[in-house]
Amino acid sequence: MKNDPNRALREMADIEYLLRLPEIETEEAKKYFEKYGQMDRYYDIIGEKGRKQGS
């Protein structure tokens, strides 16, 4: 997503599907969004709950 913004919507849909699988640990996946500076996209997928003020 970060390297090719044109693919962002398609990849977001794929990631959203994967994060909703019961065997996927959301908090573990969140670490990757943090590592790559993609927390806005993480919150777009999981919803606004948990987003800090000013983010």
C-alpha positions, -999 to 999 in steps of 0.1 A, spaced: 0 0 0 27 24 10 48 16 -21 19 15 -46 -10 37 -35 -30 26 -66 -34 -8 -50 -44 5 -16 -82 -1 -19 -78 -37 -31 -52 -45 -5 -72 -29 23 -101 -52 14 -79 -82 15 -64 -72 49 -98 -64 63 -109 -100 53 -79 -115 70 -82 -95 102 -118 -107 106 -107 -144 106 -110 -158 141 -75 -172 141 -59 -139 133 -47 -119 163 -56 -83 157 -31 -69 182 -3 -88 165 -13 -74 130 -15 -39 146 22 -41 152 29 -43 115 7 -12 108 26 6 135 60 -5 122 53 8 87 35 40 97 1 28 85 -20 33 116 -46 55 98 -53 25 75 -55 2 105 -81 24 121 -100 26 88 -102 -11 88 -111 -18 124 -131 15 129 -125 46 149 -126 28 183 -92 31 199 -80 60 178 -62 86 199 -73 122 198 -53 142 173 -44 111 152 
